[in-house]
Protein backbone atom coordinates (compact mmCIF):
# COMPACT_ATOMS: atom_id res chain seq x y z
CA UNK A 1 0.00 0.00 0.00
CA UNK A 2 1.48 3.30 -1.10
CA UNK A 3 0.62 6.43 0.89
CA UNK A 4 2.00 9.94 1.04
CA UNK A 5 3.85 10.77 4.25
CA UNK A 6 1.55 13.61 5.23
CA UNK A 7 -1.56 11.46 4.94
CA UNK A 8 -0.44 8.51 7.06
CA UNK A 9 1.16 10.76 9.72
CA UNK A 10 -2.16 12.65 10.02
CA UNK A 11 -4.06 9.36 10.37
CA UNK A 12 -1.67 8.13 13.07
CA UNK A 13 -2.01 11.33 15.11
CA UNK A 14 -5.79 11.07 14.82
CA UNK A 15 -5.65 7.55 16.26
CA UNK A 16 -3.34 8.31 19.17
CA UNK A 17 -5.15 11.56 19.88
CA UNK A 18 -8.46 9.68 20.14
CA UNK A 19 -6.83 7.32 22.61
CA UNK A 20 -5.56 10.21 24.78
CA UNK A 21 -1.95 9.33 24.01
CA UNK A 22 0.81 11.89 24.38
CA UNK A 23 4.52 12.35 23.78
CA UNK A 24 5.22 11.87 27.47
CA UNK A 25 7.24 9.09 29.00
CA UNK A 26 5.17 9.21 32.19
CA UNK A 27 4.26 6.69 34.80
CA UNK A 28 0.67 5.58 35.16
CA UNK A 29 0.52 5.20 38.93
CA UNK A 30 -0.08 7.75 41.68
CA UNK A 31 0.61 7.13 45.34
CA UNK A 32 1.32 9.10 48.47
CA UNK A 33 4.73 8.79 50.06
CA UNK A 34 6.38 10.11 53.20
CA UNK A 35 10.12 10.47 52.98
CA UNK A 36 12.09 8.76 55.74
CA UNK A 37 15.66 9.01 54.51
CA UNK A 38 17.40 12.35 54.55
CA UNK A 39 20.74 13.99 53.81
CA UNK A 40 22.20 17.05 55.50
CA UNK A 41 22.98 19.92 53.13
CA UNK A 42 24.25 22.14 55.96
CA UNK A 43 26.18 21.44 59.14
CA UNK A 44 23.76 20.63 61.95
CA UNK A 45 24.24 20.60 65.74
CA UNK A 46 22.83 17.54 67.53
CA UNK A 47 22.95 15.62 70.80
CA UNK A 48 23.27 11.93 71.55
CA UNK A 49 20.06 10.35 72.87
CA UNK A 50 18.24 7.04 73.26
CA UNK A 51 15.41 5.80 71.06
CA UNK A 52 12.93 7.63 73.29
CA UNK A 53 14.69 10.95 72.74
CA UNK A 54 16.22 11.19 76.24
CA UNK A 55 19.51 13.10 76.04
CA UNK A 56 22.50 10.90 76.98
CA UNK A 57 25.16 13.61 76.94
CA UNK A 58 25.47 17.37 77.00
CA UNK A 59 28.23 17.23 74.43
CA UNK A 60 27.11 18.98 71.28
CA UNK A 61 28.03 17.07 68.12
CA UNK A 62 28.01 18.32 64.56
CA UNK A 63 26.60 16.43 61.61
CA UNK A 64 28.57 17.17 58.46
CA UNK A 65 27.27 18.03 55.02
CA UNK A 66 26.44 14.85 53.10
CA UNK A 67 25.66 12.75 56.18
CA UNK A 68 22.66 10.52 55.48
CA UNK A 69 20.24 9.46 58.17
CA UNK A 70 16.94 7.78 58.91
CA UNK A 71 14.17 9.70 60.64
CA UNK A 72 13.09 7.46 63.53
CA UNK A 73 10.48 9.59 65.27
CA UNK A 74 9.17 13.11 65.74
CA UNK A 75 8.12 14.19 69.23
CA UNK A 76 6.78 17.71 69.43
CA UNK A 77 9.65 19.83 68.10
CA UNK A 78 12.30 17.11 68.46
CA UNK A 79 13.38 14.69 65.74
CA UNK A 80 15.12 11.42 66.61
CA UNK A 81 17.47 10.25 63.88
CA UNK A 82 19.91 7.42 63.18
CA UNK A 83 22.74 7.72 60.66
CA UNK A 84 23.01 5.26 57.79
CA UNK A 85 26.15 6.15 55.86
CA UNK A 86 29.06 8.13 57.17
CA UNK A 87 30.11 10.98 54.92
CA UNK A 88 33.71 11.03 53.69
CA UNK A 89 34.43 13.91 56.02
CA UNK A 90 33.08 11.99 58.97
CA UNK A 91 35.22 8.98 58.08
CA UNK A 92 38.32 11.13 57.93
CA UNK A 93 37.45 12.67 61.29
CA UNK A 94 36.52 9.23 62.70
CA UNK A 95 33.06 10.39 63.71
CA UNK A 96 31.43 6.99 63.98
CA UNK A 97 27.76 7.96 63.97
CA UNK A 98 26.42 4.81 62.31
CA UNK A 99 26.49 1.18 63.43
CA UNK A 100 25.42 -2.08 61.75
CA UNK A 101 24.63 -3.84 65.03
CA UNK A 102 21.00 -3.23 65.98
CA UNK A 103 21.81 -3.67 69.69
CA UNK A 104 24.27 -0.78 69.45
CA UNK A 105 22.42 1.66 67.25
CA UNK A 106 23.32 5.26 67.99
CA UNK A 107 20.51 7.82 68.10
CA UNK A 108 20.65 11.60 67.97
CA UNK A 109 18.20 14.43 68.38
CA UNK A 110 17.76 17.57 66.32
CA UNK A 111 14.94 20.09 66.10
CA UNK A 112 12.14 19.93 63.55
CA UNK A 113 13.25 23.33 62.23
CA UNK A 114 16.75 21.95 61.57
CA UNK A 115 15.27 18.98 59.72
CA UNK A 116 13.22 21.26 57.49
CA UNK A 117 15.99 23.78 56.84
CA UNK A 118 19.18 21.71 56.80
CA UNK A 119 18.15 18.36 55.28
CA UNK A 120 16.62 17.08 52.07
CA UNK A 121 15.10 13.69 51.14
CA UNK A 122 17.76 11.19 50.06
CA UNK A 123 17.84 7.89 48.20
CA UNK A 124 14.31 8.27 46.89
CA UNK A 125 15.03 6.41 43.65
CA UNK A 126 12.02 5.31 41.64
CA UNK A 127 11.27 2.53 39.19
CA UNK A 128 8.03 2.95 37.30
CA UNK A 129 6.19 1.82 34.20
CA UNK A 130 6.27 4.40 31.42
CA UNK A 131 4.13 4.81 28.32
CA UNK A 132 4.41 7.36 25.55
CA UNK A 133 5.41 8.02 21.96
CA UNK A 134 8.64 8.61 20.12
CA UNK A 135 9.73 9.99 16.74
CA UNK A 136 12.83 8.85 14.85
CA UNK A 137 13.32 11.33 11.99
CA UNK A 138 16.62 10.01 10.63
CA UNK A 139 18.06 6.50 10.41
CA UNK A 140 21.56 5.17 9.96
CA UNK A 141 21.68 1.89 8.06
CA UNK A 142 24.86 -0.15 8.20
CA UNK A 143 24.74 -2.91 5.56
CA UNK A 144 25.28 -1.29 3.12
CA UNK A 145 26.06 2.01 4.84
CA UNK A 146 23.50 4.73 4.19
CA UNK A 147 21.62 7.59 5.81
CA UNK A 148 17.88 7.55 5.43
CA UNK A 149 15.18 10.07 6.29
CA UNK A 150 12.58 7.32 6.70
CA UNK A 151 10.27 8.86 9.28
CA UNK A 152 9.02 6.64 12.12
CA UNK A 153 6.45 7.41 14.81
CA UNK A 154 5.16 4.93 17.33
CA UNK A 155 4.21 4.05 20.86
CA UNK A 156 6.78 3.12 23.48
CA UNK A 157 6.57 1.40 26.84
CA UNK A 158 9.12 0.24 29.37
CA UNK A 159 10.74 1.00 32.71
CA UNK A 160 11.71 4.46 33.92
CA UNK A 161 14.42 5.05 36.54
CA UNK A 162 14.92 8.27 38.48
CA UNK A 163 17.47 8.58 41.27
CA UNK A 164 15.39 11.10 43.23
CA UNK A 165 12.71 13.74 42.85
CA UNK A 166 15.48 16.32 43.00
CA UNK A 167 17.47 14.75 40.16
CA UNK A 168 16.98 16.70 36.90
CA UNK A 169 17.51 13.63 34.70
CA UNK A 170 15.76 10.26 34.41
CA UNK A 171 16.44 7.20 32.24
CA UNK A 172 14.04 4.84 30.51
CA UNK A 173 14.56 1.46 28.83
CA UNK A 174 11.91 1.22 26.14
CA UNK A 175 10.30 -1.10 23.62
CA UNK A 176 8.83 0.73 20.66
CA UNK A 177 6.16 -0.34 18.19
CA UNK A 178 5.54 1.99 15.30
CA UNK A 179 4.98 2.55 11.61
CA UNK A 180 7.45 4.12 9.25
CA UNK A 181 7.50 5.60 5.79
CA UNK A 182 10.14 3.70 3.83
CA UNK A 183 11.67 5.20 0.71
CA UNK A 184 12.09 2.67 -2.08
CA UNK A 185 14.29 3.54 -5.04
CA UNK A 186 16.65 1.89 -7.48
CA UNK A 187 19.40 1.63 -4.86
CA UNK A 188 17.31 0.13 -2.04
CA UNK A 189 15.60 -2.40 -4.37
CA UNK A 190 18.69 -3.39 -6.40
CA UNK A 191 17.25 -1.81 -9.55
CA UNK A 192 13.78 -3.35 -9.28
CA UNK A 193 12.16 0.08 -9.65
CA UNK A 194 13.33 3.31 -11.22
CA UNK A 195 11.08 5.93 -9.68
CA UNK A 196 11.18 6.73 -5.98
CA UNK A 197 8.23 5.39 -3.99
CA UNK A 198 7.01 5.65 -0.39
CA UNK A 199 5.51 2.67 1.41
CA UNK A 200 4.60 1.73 4.96
CA UNK A 201 6.51 -0.68 7.18
CA UNK A 202 6.10 -2.01 10.70
CA UNK A 203 9.05 -0.90 12.89
CA UNK A 204 9.70 -2.60 16.25
CA UNK A 205 12.61 -1.09 18.18
CA UNK A 206 14.54 -1.04 21.44
CA UNK A 207 16.06 2.05 22.98
CA UNK A 208 17.22 4.09 25.93
CA UNK A 209 15.64 7.49 26.61
CA UNK A 210 17.20 10.35 28.56
CA UNK A 211 14.68 12.82 29.98
CA UNK A 212 15.52 16.24 31.41
CA UNK A 213 12.71 18.65 32.17
CA UNK A 214 10.10 18.27 29.43
CA UNK A 215 12.66 17.28 26.80
CA UNK A 216 13.44 13.71 25.83
CA UNK A 217 16.12 12.26 23.59
CA UNK A 218 17.27 8.69 23.17
CA UNK A 219 19.04 6.16 20.99
CA UNK A 220 17.02 3.43 19.30
CA UNK A 221 17.72 0.44 17.11
CA UNK A 222 15.16 -1.56 15.19
CA UNK A 223 14.13 -3.03 11.84
CA UNK A 224 11.69 -1.95 9.13
CA UNK A 225 9.43 -4.84 8.14
CA UNK A 226 7.61 -4.43 4.84
CA UNK A 227 4.35 -6.26 4.30
CA UNK A 228 4.90 -9.71 2.75
CA UNK A 229 2.21 -8.81 0.20
CA UNK A 230 4.38 -5.98 -1.12
CA UNK A 231 5.78 -6.93 -4.53
CA UNK A 232 9.14 -5.49 -3.47
CA UNK A 233 9.29 -7.47 -0.22
CA UNK A 234 12.14 -9.74 -1.36
CA UNK A 235 13.95 -7.01 -3.30
CA UNK A 236 14.34 -4.59 -0.38
CA UNK A 237 18.05 -4.74 0.49
CA UNK A 238 17.49 -3.64 4.11
CA UNK A 239 14.96 -6.36 4.90
CA UNK A 240 15.62 -7.56 8.48
CA UNK A 241 18.66 -5.26 8.65
CA UNK A 242 18.90 -3.15 11.85
CA UNK A 243 19.02 0.63 11.83
CA UNK A 244 20.20 3.11 14.48
CA UNK A 245 18.51 6.42 15.14
CA UNK A 246 17.99 9.24 17.62
CA UNK A 247 14.54 9.24 19.16
CA UNK A 248 12.77 12.47 20.14
CA UNK A 249 9.89 12.92 22.57
CA UNK A 250 8.17 15.60 24.61
CA UNK A 251 6.48 15.42 28.03
CA UNK A 252 3.10 17.13 28.18
CA UNK A 253 2.35 16.10 31.75
CA UNK A 254 4.08 14.25 34.59
CA UNK A 255 2.52 11.88 37.10
CA UNK A 256 3.92 10.95 40.49
CA UNK A 257 4.94 7.33 40.75
CA UNK A 258 5.31 4.79 43.48
CA UNK A 259 8.70 4.93 45.15
CA UNK A 260 11.00 2.23 46.39
CA UNK A 261 13.82 3.06 48.73
QUIBEL-V792624 format. One record per pair of residues at least 4 apart in sequence whose C-alpha atoms are under 7 Angstrom apart, sorted by the first residue. I is the first residue (numbers start at 1). GAP is how many residues later the second one is. D is the distance in whole Angstrom. If there is no record, write none. Layout:
i = <I	I>
gap = <GAP	GAP>
d = <D	D>
This chain:
i = <1	1	2	2	2	3	3	3	3	4	4	5	5	6	7	8	9	10	11	12	13	14	15	16	16	17	21	22	22	22	23	23	23	23	23	23	23	24	24	24	24	24	24	24	25	25	25	25	26	26	26	26	26	27	27	27	27	27	27	28	28	28	29	29	29	30	30	30	30	31	31	35	36	36	37	37	37	37	37	37	38	38	38	38	38	38	38	39	39	39	39	39	39	39	39	40	40	40	40	40	40	40	41	41	41	41	42	42	43	43	43	43	44	44	44	44	45	45	45	45	46	46	46	46	46	46	47	47	47	47	47	47	47	47	48	48	48	48	48	48	49	49	49	49	49	49	49	50	50	50	50	51	53	53	63	64	66	67	67	67	68	68	68	69	69	69	69	70	70	70	70	71	71	71	72	72	72	73	73	74	74	74	75	77	77	78	78	78	78	79	79	79	79	80	80	80	80	81	81	81	82	82	82	83	83	84	85	86	86	86	86	87	88	89	90	90	91	97	98	99	99	99	101	110	111	112	113	114	115	123	123	123	124	124	124	124	124	124	125	125	125	125	125	125	126	126	126	126	126	126	126	127	127	127	127	127	128	128	128	128	128	129	129	129	130	130	130	130	131	131	131	132	132	132	133	133	133	133	134	134	134	134	134	134	134	135	135	135	135	135	135	136	136	136	136	136	136	136	137	137	137	137	138	138	138	138	138	139	139	139	139	139	139	139	140	140	140	140	140	140	141	141	141	141	141	141	142	142	150	150	150	150	151	151	152	152	152	152	153	153	153	154	154	154	154	155	155	155	156	156	156	156	157	157	157	158	158	158	158	159	159	159	160	160	160	161	161	161	162	162	163	168	168	169	169	169	170	170	170	171	171	171	172	172	172	173	173	173	174	174	174	175	175	175	176	176	176	177	177	177	178	178	178	179	179	179	179	180	180	180	180	181	181	181	181	182	182	182	182	183	183	183	183	184	184	184	184	184	185	185	185	185	185	185	186	186	186	186	186	187	188	188	189	189	189	189	190	200	201	201	201	201	202	202	202	203	203	203	203	204	204	205	205	205	205	206	206	206	207	207	207	207	208	208	208	209	209	209	209	210	210	210	211	211	211	212	214	214	215	215	215	216	216	216	217	217	217	217	218	218	218	219	219	219	220	220	220	220	221	221	221	221	222	222	222	223	223	223	223	224	224	225	225	226	226	227	228	232>
gap = <198	199	196	197	198	4	5	195	196	4	194	4	176	4	4	4	4	4	4	4	4	4	4	4	5	4	111	110	111	230	109	110	111	226	227	228	229	108	109	225	226	227	228	229	105	106	107	226	104	105	106	228	229	101	102	103	104	228	230	101	102	227	227	228	229	225	226	227	228	226	227	86	34	35	32	33	34	84	85	86	30	31	32	81	82	83	84	27	28	29	30	80	81	82	83	25	26	27	28	78	79	80	24	25	77	78	23	76	19	20	21	22	18	19	20	74	15	16	17	18	14	15	16	62	63	64	8	10	11	12	13	14	61	62	7	8	9	59	60	61	4	5	6	7	58	59	60	4	5	6	57	56	27	56	4	26	21	18	19	20	15	16	17	12	13	14	15	11	12	13	14	9	10	11	8	9	10	6	7	4	5	6	4	34	35	31	32	33	34	30	31	32	33	27	28	29	30	26	27	28	24	25	26	14	15	14	13	4	5	11	12	4	4	4	4	5	4	9	8	5	6	7	4	4	4	4	4	4	4	40	41	138	39	40	41	135	136	137	37	38	39	134	135	136	35	36	37	38	132	133	134	32	33	34	35	132	31	32	33	129	130	29	30	31	27	28	29	30	25	26	27	23	24	25	21	22	23	116	19	20	21	22	113	114	115	17	18	19	112	113	114	15	16	17	109	110	111	112	12	13	14	15	10	11	12	13	107	8	9	10	11	104	105	106	6	7	8	103	104	105	4	5	6	101	102	103	4	101	30	31	32	33	29	30	26	27	28	29	25	26	27	22	23	24	25	21	22	23	18	19	20	21	17	18	19	14	15	16	17	13	14	15	11	12	13	9	10	11	8	9	4	44	45	41	42	43	40	41	42	38	39	40	36	37	38	34	35	36	32	33	34	30	31	32	28	29	30	26	27	28	24	25	26	21	22	23	24	20	21	22	23	17	18	19	20	16	17	18	19	13	14	15	16	4	5	12	13	14	4	8	9	10	11	12	4	5	6	7	8	4	48	49	4	46	47	48	45	26	23	24	25	26	22	23	24	19	20	21	22	18	19	15	16	17	18	14	15	16	11	12	13	14	10	11	12	7	8	9	10	6	7	8	4	5	6	4	36	37	34	35	36	32	33	34	29	30	31	32	28	29	30	26	27	28	24	25	26	27	21	22	23	24	20	21	22	17	18	19	20	15	16	14	15	4	7	6	5	4>
d = <6	7	6	5	7	7	7	7	6	7	7	6	7	6	6	6	6	6	6	6	6	6	6	6	5	6	7	6	6	7	5	5	7	6	5	6	7	5	7	7	6	4	6	7	5	5	5	6	5	6	7	6	6	6	5	5	7	6	6	7	7	7	7	5	7	7	5	5	6	6	6	6	6	5	6	5	6	6	5	7	6	5	6	6	5	4	5	6	6	4	6	5	5	6	6	5	5	6	7	6	4	7	5	6	6	6	5	5	7	6	5	5	6	5	7	7	6	6	5	6	6	5	6	6	6	5	7	7	7	7	5	6	5	5	6	6	6	6	4	6	5	5	4	5	5	5	6	5	7	7	6	6	6	7	7	7	6	7	6	5	6	6	6	6	5	4	5	6	5	6	7	6	5	7	5	5	7	6	5	6	4	6	6	6	5	6	6	5	6	6	5	6	6	7	6	5	7	6	5	6	6	5	6	6	5	6	7	6	6	7	7	6	6	6	6	5	6	7	6	7	6	7	6	7	6	6	6	5	5	7	6	6	6	5	7	7	7	6	5	4	5	7	6	6	6	5	6	7	7	5	6	7	6	5	7	7	6	5	7	6	7	6	5	6	5	5	6	6	6	4	7	6	5	6	6	4	5	7	6	6	6	7	6	6	5	6	5	7	5	5	7	6	5	7	6	6	5	6	6	7	5	6	6	5	6	7	6	6	5	6	7	6	6	5	6	5	6	6	5	6	5	5	6	7	5	7	6	7	7	5	5	6	6	6	7	6	4	7	6	6	7	6	5	4	6	6	5	6	6	6	4	6	5	6	7	7	6	4	6	6	5	7	6	4	7	6	5	6	5	7	6	6	7	7	6	5	6	5	7	6	5	6	6	5	7	6	5	7	6	5	6	6	5	7	6	5	6	6	5	6	6	5	6	7	6	5	5	6	5	6	6	6	6	5	7	6	5	6	7	7	6	5	7	6	7	6	5	6	6	6	6	6	5	6	6	4	6	5	5	6	6	6	7	5	5	6	7	7	6	5	5	7	6	5	7	7	6	5	6	6	6	6	5	4	7	6	6	6	7	5	4	6	5	6	7	7	6	4	7	6	5	6	6	4	7	6	6	5	7	5	7	6	5	6	7	6	5	6	6	5	7	6	5	6	6	5	6	6	6	5	4	6	5	6	7	6	6	5	6	7	7	7	7	7	6	7	6	6>
